[in-house]
Amino acid sequence: MKKRIVSLALIVIIVLPAVMLSSCGKKSLVPDSKIEGSSLYVKKVDGLSEGFILGMDASSVIAEENSGVKYYDFDGSERDVFEVLASSGVTHIRVRVWNDPYDADGNGYGGGNCDVETACKIGKRASDAGMKLIVDFHYSDFWADPSKQMAPKAWKSMDIAEKTEAAYQFTRDSLKKICEAGAEIAMVQVGNETNGSLCGERTWFNIQYIMAAGSKAIREQCPEALVAVHFANPEKAGAYLDYAWRLDYYSLDYDVFASSYYPYWHGTLENLTEVLQNVADTYGKKVMVMETSYAYTPDDTDFSGNTISDGSAVTKNYPYTVQGQANCFRDVVDAVSKIDSGIGVVYWEGTWISVGSESWEENSALWEKYGSGWASSYAAGYDPNDAGKYYGGCAVDNQALFDPDGKPLESLRVFNLVRYGNEVEAVADAIEDVNLIVDLNGRIELPETVNAVMTDDSKREVPVVWDITEARLADMYAGGVNKYEVTGTADGLAAHCYISMVEFNFLENYSFESGDLTGWTLDDKGGADELYVEDKSTDSLTGKYHMHFWSAKSGSVEFTLEQTVSDLPAGNYKFSVSVMGGDGGEQEIYAYAKPSAPARWR
C-alpha cells in the first residue's frame, strides 16, 4: 500500500482584548466606550462624528510641574497628566509655540515659557498617551491675541520679505524638531487670534505673506496635517466673513477656519453656529472652536485675580460649578457639531492650576522662576504696556479641569460623555443670579422666589431668604448711583442679587433693556455692517443691553439715534449718552438735546 503524504495548514486565531491604536500604531488611552459611574449630568450630543476633535490646550504643564504641581487620576494616584486627559476622553493636545520667550539673561517671560523645546516635550508625552498634537504658532515671543501681535525680537527690524522667509524657516524647523521628538501632529495654526494683525504687520497684504509662508512649511514638513487660521470675537459676524473673504482673495492655502469662543464674552451659541456655518458654506472650509473654557468656581486659588468670578461684568450663562462647566463645554460641542464641516472643540488650558497655596509671595517666586504665571516681570522688556504692568499668576485657575491640588474634576469626563450621554437624576446645582435696576426715588423690592439651576440646565422656582436689614437698605438709597450685592439662601444654596441704583430717566427704554429700539428712531446714514441693540452685559454701562455699532469699511459708521420727550416739568436736567462699538474709521460722536422752548442748562 502506497503511503500518501498530506500537508496540513494550521491556522491559529488569537483573541486579544480590544485597544485603541493611534495612526502610528501606539496604544491609545482614549476610551472607545462610555465611562460608567459618573455623577455628571450630560445630554448626549447627537450625530457626533467618530473623528470629532475633543481637545485640550495644555501648554503650561511643563512650567506647572517644574513649580511643584502634581497631577492625579480619579482614584487619587499620582499620574502623568496626559494619561489622565486621554483616559477621560481628550483626543488632541494643543500647544502654543513662541519664538524666544526669554530676556537677554535667559529669564522666561512666563505663560509656560512656551518655546519649541517645551512643545517637543508636550508633544512626546501626548503621543505616548495616544493623543495627537495641534501646534499653535503665535509668530511672537509672547502672547498674541486681538489686542497685540508683536513681532519676535529677532524679526523686529526685518522688512516683509525677510520676515516671510524667517516665518517659513521657523515653522519648518520647529515642526521638524517636534516630529523628531515623537509627536504626531494633526493640525498646525498659522497665527493665534489674528484679528487683522500678525507678527507686527497690520495690513492684510503683508499678513497673508506670513500666513502663506507658514502654510508652505507645514505642507512640506507635515503633509498630512491640517493648516488652520484662528480668529476671535465671533459675535462680530461681519468681521469673520471679512477675514474669510480676504483669505480667499489672497488664495491662502489652508483647511480650517477656527474661532475662539468664550461664552461670557463672545455672544450666543446660536450666533456662533450661524457665523461658522456661513464661513463653511461660502468658502468650503472646515470650522472649529479652537479655544473655550468656563469657571467651576468663582473663587481665586492662587492669590492672583481671575478673568471671571462673582460680580464680574460678564455674561453668566451657566453657574460657576463643576456641572455648569461641563454643561458649557457640552453645549459648545453641540453648537459646532451642528455644522456639517464642524470638526472639533478645544478647551483652553484645563491643566493650568495654582502652583502654591500659602501666599502671593510664595507663588510669585515660582511664577518668576519657572514661568508658571501668565507673565513674569522679565516680560516687561518685550511687552511693557501689558505684562510689564500686570504680571502675575494664572487668571484662569478657576476655569481649570483640575482642583488646586491637581485632582481631576468630574467635569473632565465630559470629553467622553458627550459621545454617549449620562442623564442621571437632575438636582439643584446653583441659584440663578438676580439683577435689579432701582431708581433712587423708588423702592427696593427683593424677590420672594428665585430660580434654582438644575444639573440638566433646567430651572425650578424656589423660595429665598435674603440677608438684608433696613439699615443696609437705607445705605443703598443714600449712596447715590452705585451697584450693590445682597446675598441670601435658597434651597440650601447661596443666592446673589445685584442691585443697580440709578437716577430717574425721562427717556423711554433709556438703556435698551427691552432688547430692541422701542422709543427710539434710528437713521443709518452710512450703511454700517452692524448697527443694533446688542445683548452683552460686558459692553453695557448698566443692565444687559446697549446700542452697538461696528463696520469694516472706513466712513460707513454714520447714524442718528433720536427720541422726543414731551411735557417735562420745569426744572434742571442733565443727560449723558453711552454707545459701544468700533472700527469703521475715525468717528466723532455728538450728544445733544434740542429744546422746543427756552431752557436753562447745567
SETOR-378287 format. One record per residue (C-alpha): x, y, z. Coordinates in steps of 0.02 Angstrom, whole numbers, padded with zeros to 5 digits, always signed. Last residue first. Layout:
N
XYZ
...
end
This chain:
602
-01313+06143+01685
-01437+06204+01558
-01581+06331+01565
-01713+06309+01431
-01801+06416+01302
-01937+06314+01214
-01936+06163+01096
-01772+06106+01171
-01643+06014+01064
-01537+05897+01167
-01363+05846+01112
-01241+05701+01108
-01108+05702+00972
-00993+05559+00923
-00850+05587+00801
-00782+05433+00717
-00617+05378+00642
-00630+05227+00529
-00766+05094+00527
-00688+05012+00680
-00778+05008+00848
-00933+04998+00952
-01020+05044+01113
-01140+05188+01146
-01164+05290+01305
-01256+05455+01318
-01266+05581+01459
-01402+05696+01523
-01433+05831+01649
-01594+05920+01698
-01646+06074+01797
-01830+06108+01823
-01997+06142+01743
-02094+05984+01710
-02056+05889+01550
-02211+05876+01444
-02139+05782+01296
-01978+05685+01267
-01933+05653+01085
-01808+05516+01046
-01665+05509+00922
-01524+05397+00862
-01425+05464+00716
-01305+05365+00607
-01137+05369+00521
-01020+05220+00529
-00976+05183+00347
-00828+05301+00337
-00696+05164+00336
-00764+04992+00292
-00757+04855+00421
-00908+04911+00520
-00962+04905+00701
-01102+04983+00804
-01189+04932+00964
-01326+05013+01068
-01330+04928+01238
-01410+04782+01329
-01380+04678+01485
-01403+04800+01629
-01300+04958+01651
-01150+05025+01555
-01159+04880+01435
-01007+04804+01350
-00986+04657+01468
-01175+04640+01481
-01193+04585+01301
-01364+04582+01218
-01338+04703+01074
-01459+04835+01010
-01416+04860+00827
-01296+04931+00699
-01177+04808+00617
-01107+04820+00441
-01135+05008+00439
-01231+05081+00292
-01179+05263+00314
-01342+05355+00350
-01422+05232+00470
-01570+05327+00545
-01631+05254+00709
-01788+05319+00794
-01805+05269+00978
-01948+05226+01094
-01930+05038+01072
-01761+05005+00989
-01742+04825+01049
-01688+04719+01197
-01815+04799+01312
-01664+04845+01417
-01618+04975+01287
-01539+05086+01421
-01660+05232+01400
-01810+05123+01359
-01916+05281+01363
-01816+05434+01411
-01863+05528+01570
-01728+05443+01673
-01740+05430+01861
-01568+05410+01940
-01497+05236+01959
-01464+05109+02097
-01403+04946+02020
-01443+04797+02132
-01355+04630+02113
-01446+04488+02200
-01348+04331+02246
-01412+04165+02314
-01309+04032+02404
-01384+03857+02408
-01486+03766+02540
-01645+03775+02435
-01623+03964+02432
-01506+04066+02542
-01463+04251+02532
-01337+04378+02473
-01359+04561+02427
-01235+04644+02309
-01234+04830+02273
-01208+04944+02123
-01200+05133+02132
-01289+05295+02090
-01316+05379+02258
-01261+05300+02421
-01407+05365+02524
-01532+05245+02448
-01412+05099+02467
-01369+05149+02646
-01554+05148+02691
-01568+04969+02625
-01423+04917+02736
-01504+04997+02888
-01669+04909+02849
-01576+04743+02854
-01536+04612+02722
-01482+04430+02717
-01613+04372+02592
-01719+04216+02615
-01768+04130+02452
-01913+04020+02397
-01885+03905+02246
-01928+03915+02060
-01852+03775+01956
-01734+03795+01807
-01665+03673+01677
-01477+03657+01650
-01480+03466+01675
-01390+03494+01841
-01532+03607+01895
-01524+03797+01906
-01631+03854+02053
-01731+04007+02003
-01776+04135+02134
-01925+04169+02247
-01976+04310+02364
-01898+04442+02253
-01812+04594+02331
-01913+04754+02319
-01805+04910+02327
-01923+05058+02316
-01908+05208+02202
-01828+05379+02221
-01653+05312+02188
-01725+05214+02042
-01695+05027+02051
-01616+04911+01921
-01620+04733+01985
-01514+04582+01937
-01546+04411+02015
-01415+04274+01998
-01477+04097+01964
-01457+03981+02112
-01343+03831+02095
-01341+03642+02065
-01517+03584+02108
-01538+03401+02061
-01562+03307+01897
-01565+03117+01905
-01433+03044+01789
-01432+03076+01602
-01257+03017+01554
-01238+03042+01367
-01137+02935+01247
-01024+03048+01143
-01034+03198+01260
-00983+03077+01399
-00801+03058+01347
-00749+03240+01348
-00874+03269+01488
-00761+03164+01600
-00659+03319+01643
-00814+03390+01729
-00788+03267+01872
-00641+03373+01924
-00468+03296+01914
-00353+03309+02066
-00206+03429+02049
-00219+03502+02224
-00294+03666+02162
-00435+03568+02076
-00418+03501+01899
-00525+03546+01748
-00461+03726+01751
-00577+03877+01741
-00542+03933+01921
-00356+03934+01879
-00395+04051+01735
-00304+04211+01782
-00141+04121+01822
-00012+04219+01917
+00074+04386+01900
+00125+04520+01776
+00008+04670+01764
+00116+04819+01720
+00258+04745+01618
+00143+04609+01551
+00030+04741+01474
+00115+04902+01419
+00295+04843+01438
+00282+04689+01324
+00460+04642+01274
+00561+04722+01414
+00419+04694+01536
+00421+04506+01509
+00551+04487+01646
+00418+04532+01775
+00338+04364+01741
+00179+04334+01642
+00029+04216+01648
+00107+04127+01796
+00203+03963+01780
+00360+04044+01709
+00479+03938+01814
+00575+04063+01919
+00457+04213+01914
+00297+04113+01933
+00377+04011+02073
+00432+04165+02171
+00261+04239+02143
+00178+04088+02221
+00270+04106+02385
+00240+04295+02389
+00056+04275+02347
+00036+04161+02496
+00016+03982+02558
-00073+03891+02417
+00051+03855+02280
+00064+03820+02093
-00119+03860+02061
-00194+03770+01911
-00167+03771+01723
-00223+03596+01671
-00380+03649+01577
-00278+03772+01475
-00407+03807+01339
-00536+03675+01292
-00526+03628+01108
-00683+03596+01003
-00698+03495+00843
-00730+03460+00660
-00877+03566+00605
-00897+03534+00418
-01081+03486+00427
-01113+03617+00560
-01224+03553+00702
-01068+03479+00782
-01004+03654+00820
-01154+03704+00926
-01161+03533+01012
-00978+03544+01061
-01010+03718+01131
-01160+03649+01227
-01058+03508+01304
-00922+03629+01357
-01048+03741+01446
-01139+03597+01528
-00973+03532+01596
-00927+03699+01674
-01101+03717+01747
-01084+03542+01822
-00919+03587+01904
-00996+03750+01965
-00990+03933+01917
-01171+03928+01860
-01202+03944+01673
-01246+04087+01556
-01152+04219+01655
-01124+04361+01531
-00981+04462+01600
-00955+04613+01712
-00882+04509+01853
-00987+04506+02012
-00943+04327+02055
-00788+04273+01959
-00713+04290+01786
-00539+04331+01721
-00460+04289+01888
-00353+04390+02007
-00192+04323+02081
-00186+04246+02256
-00177+04070+02182
-00348+03991+02213
-00473+04125+02161
-00654+04082+02195
-00800+04094+02073
-00794+03905+02050
-00807+03786+01901
-00767+03926+01779
-00784+03910+01590
-00672+03874+01442
-00660+03890+01252
-00522+03894+01123
-00501+03818+00949
-00686+03811+00906
-00700+03727+00737
-00728+03752+00551
-00684+03653+00394
-00679+03763+00240
-00788+03770+00084
-00780+03959+00064
-00961+04015+00072
-01038+03865+00160
-00901+03848+00290
-00892+04035+00325
-01081+04047+00340
-01087+03894+00454
-00955+03973+00565
-01062+04129+00587
-01225+04034+00610
-01155+03912+00738
-01075+04051+00840
-01234+04156+00830
-01338+04013+00900
-01208+03988+01036
-01236+04167+01091
-01112+04308+01111
-00924+04306+01133
-00879+04369+01305
-00950+04255+01442
-00970+04115+01316
-00783+04110+01275
-00774+04059+01093
-00609+04065+00998
-00629+04027+00815
-00550+03913+00686
-00559+03917+00496
-00480+03752+00445
-00402+03695+00281
-00275+03823+00224
-00187+03882+00065
-00214+04070+00056
-00287+04124-00111
-00262+04310-00074
-00446+04346-00108
-00495+04189-00012
-00401+04246+00142
-00481+04418+00123
-00656+04344+00109
-00629+04237+00264
-00574+04388+00365
-00723+04490+00304
-00845+04350+00341
-00774+04343+00517
-00786+04531+00540
-00968+04538+00485
-01017+04413+00618
-00944+04515+00760
-01004+04396+00897
-00870+04280+00831
-00741+04382+00927
-00579+04286+00896
-00483+04219+00747
-00377+04066+00703
-00310+04000+00539
-00280+03814+00522
-00174+03700+00411
-00219+03516+00428
-00076+03393+00449
-00043+03253+00324
+00095+03347+00232
+00191+03384+00393
+00359+03457+00337
+00317+03518+00162
+00134+03563+00186
+00176+03643+00353
+00316+03749+00280
+00202+03812+00141
+00066+03855+00267
+00187+03955+00373
+00247+04053+00222
+00067+04082+00167
+00022+04150+00338
+00171+04268+00333
+00128+04329+00157
-00056+04346+00204
-00015+04467+00343
+00077+04583+00223
-00068+04622+00105
-00185+04601+00252
-00112+04757+00330
-00064+04770+00513
+00101+04677+00523
+00188+04659+00692
+00185+04470+00686
+00002+04465+00640
-00138+04593+00629
-00319+04600+00572
-00397+04487+00702
-00257+04359+00710
-00319+04257+00858
-00161+04148+00852
-00056+04132+00695
-00025+03997+00566
-00103+03853+00662
-00046+03674+00638
-00151+03516+00640
-00130+03328+00665
+00050+03319+00727
+00101+03151+00798
+00239+03192+00922
+00395+03086+00940
+00534+03212+00971
+00576+03201+00785
+00403+03271+00746
+00428+03419+00864
+00601+03456+00794
+00541+03451+00613
+00392+03559+00657
+00508+03690+00731
+00623+03691+00580
+00480+03711+00456
+00390+03847+00554
+00550+03944+00591
+00611+03934+00411
+00445+03992+00338
+00422+04131+00465
+00600+04192+00433
+00568+04195+00245
+00413+04299+00271
+00504+04415+00391
+00640+04446+00263
+00514+04488+00127
+00410+04594+00247
+00557+04701+00303
+00652+04645+00456
+00687+04760+00604
+00577+04664+00727
+00621+04489+00669
+00745+04441+00807
+00635+04518+00942
+00484+04419+00883
+00348+04525+00802
+00208+04589+00912
+00026+04541+00885
-00068+04629+01024
-00252+04668+01059
-00327+04527+00956
-00210+04398+01035
-00025+04354+01030
+00059+04313+01195
+00249+04307+01194
+00399+04297+01078
+00287+04313+00926
+00244+04208+00775
+00098+04138+00878
+00121+03962+00809
-00010+03844+00882
+00033+03660+00857
-00112+03537+00874
-00049+03367+00931
-00124+03192+00927
-00165+03085+01078
-00114+02905+01111
-00041+02928+01285
+00137+02917+01215
+00086+03046+01085
+00036+03171+01218
+00200+03141+01309
+00301+03170+01150
+00204+03326+01101
+00224+03402+01274
+00412+03378+01273
+00431+03442+01095
+00319+03592+01131
+00432+03639+01276
+00584+03631+01162
+00495+03742+01036
+00467+03881+01163
+00318+03900+01279
+00388+03986+01433
+00230+03922+01520
+00143+04090+01522
+00303+04163+01590
+00429+04282+01509
+00574+04168+01549
+00742+04232+01613
+00885+04187+01495
+00990+04341+01531
+00943+04428+01367
+00758+04400+01403
+00664+04241+01364
+00508+04193+01265
+00603+04162+01102
+00495+04104+00957
+00333+04064+01045
+00244+03899+01017
+00071+03859+01085
+00021+03679+01123
-00144+03592+01086
-00173+03413+01142
-00295+03303+01046
-00414+03159+01089
-00469+03200+01267
-00588+03062+01325
-00552+03048+01512
-00417+02915+01486
-00327+03036+01371
-00327+03177+01498
-00269+03067+01641
-00130+02995+01533
-00077+03170+01487
-00072+03217+01672
+00056+03081+01709
-00006+03000+01868
-00014+03022+02057
-00150+02907+02124
-00313+02980+02190
-00427+02855+02102
-00486+02990+01981
-00307+03018+01922
-00181+03136+02000
-00073+03283+01948
+00074+03357+02040
+00125+03541+02037
+00300+03578+02102
+00345+03732+02000
+00433+03625+01870
+00268+03531+01853
+00174+03692+01815
+00307+03752+01693
+00293+03586+01600
+00102+03591+01601
+00083+03768+01535
+00036+03725+01355
-00105+03605+01399
-00234+03656+01269
-00362+03517+01271
-00453+03435+01127
-00612+03345+01085
-00588+03331+00897
-00730+03244+00805
-00660+03089+00718
-00804+02974+00762
-00932+03104+00711
-01054+03174+00839
-01228+03147+00769
-01319+03179+00932
-01229+03263+01075
-01282+03158+01225
-01350+03253+01374
-01225+03254+01516
-01267+03251+01702
-01108+03215+01799
-01118+03087+01939
-01005+02971+01838
-01018+02783+01861
-00976+02724+01687
-00853+02794+01561
-00933+02759+01392
-00837+02663+01261
-00686+02691+01148
-00577+02755+01290
-00427+02868+01248
-00276+02778+01321
-00208+02747+01148
-00087+02606+01109
+00039+02661+00980
+00020+02607+00799
+00061+02772+00713
-00123+02800+00672
-00167+02789+00857
-00224+02621+00921
-00375+02589+01029
-00375+02425+01122
-00485+02273+01110
-00431+02122+01215
-00339+01992+01113
-00407+01835+01030
-00276+01730+00943
-00334+01626+00798
-00210+01494+00744
-00224+01420+00571
-00126+01260+00544
-00104+01210+00364
-00090+01021+00346
+00015+00936+00217
-00035+00756+00172
+00093+00624+00124
+00012+00472+00049
+00082+00298+00083
+00069+00168-00052
+00000+00000+00000
end
